[in-house]
Amino acid sequence: AGLRAADAALFVVSAAQDAASVAATTRAAWEECALAGTPRAIVVTHLDTARTSFDDMTRICAEAFGGEDPDAVLPLYLPVLGPEGADGHAPLTGLTGLLSRR
């Protein structure tokens, strides 16, 4: 009942996980929001962690939340990463909005 009263829902996932580790309950909540017509967005954390990839995370989110529709999950922002250090860590220095181009 509370979900139907929400104006929108944000789903937070870590870039350090794979599609299989996105919880079934998270996927179920995503589908429940879809049935209720609630707008949804995914927030990805830990993109500046070693051995993470924005492209991989976009694919993982599409697999976990998009089902058969390849356009069900699309990025609105692209991460801007600084130079990668010896430890494989590239610091997140900003975001570029695909709609605003800033």
N, C-alpha and C positions, 0 to 999 in steps of 0.2 A: 504494500500500500504506500509506503514512504517513497518508493522509487517513482511512482506515478505522480507524486507531488513535486518532484525535482524539476527544475528548469533545464538542467543539463547534467551530464555525467562525465567525469574525468577518470580514465583508467591509467594507472601509473605502472609501467613495466621497466625493468632494469635491462640495459643493453648487455649485461653480463649473463643473461639467461638465453635459453633456446626455446623454440616453439613448443617443445614437449613440456617445458617447465612453466608455461603460462597455465595457471590453475584452471581446472574445469569449472570451478565456481566463478572465476572471472569471466570466462567465456559465456557461462550461463547468464550472468548479470548483463553482459553485452547484448545477448539475444533478447533478454527481457526488456531492456531499454528500447531495442528496435521494435518490439511488439507494441510498446507503449507510445512509440513515436517520440521518444526522448532523444534530443541531440547528444551525440557522443564524441569524445576526443580521447586520443591516447597521448600521454606524456611519457617520453622516454628519458630515463635517468642513466647516469654512469657512462655516457658516450665518450667521456674523456679518460676512461679506464683502459689500461693496456689490453690489446687484442680484442677490441670491440670495433664494430664497423657499422656506420650509418646505413649503408646499403643492405647489409645482412639483417639489421634490425627492422628495416622497412619490409623486407621479405618475410621475416618472422611474424611481424604484426599482421601482414596481409594473410599469411597462412592461419594464424590463430584467430583472427577476428573477421576476415573477409570472406571466408568460405570459397565458393566457386567464382565470385565476382572479383576480377583483378583490379577493379577501380574502387572497391569498397573501402580501402585504406590507402590514403594518399598523404604525403607530407605537406604541411603548410609552411614549415620553416626548415632550413638547412643549417647544420652546425658549421661554424667557422672554427677550425682547429689550428693551433699554433704548431711550430715545428716539433716533430717527434724526438724525444730524448733517447738516450741509450737504453733506458728501461722500457722502451716501447710506448711510453705515455705521451700523448699529445694533448696539451691543455686546451680546453674549450675557451675561445676568446670572444665569441659572439654568435649571433644567429642572423641569418638572412631570410626575410619573409618572401615567399614565392609570390604572394599576391601584391605586396607593397614594393617588392624589389629593394628593400632596405634592410 
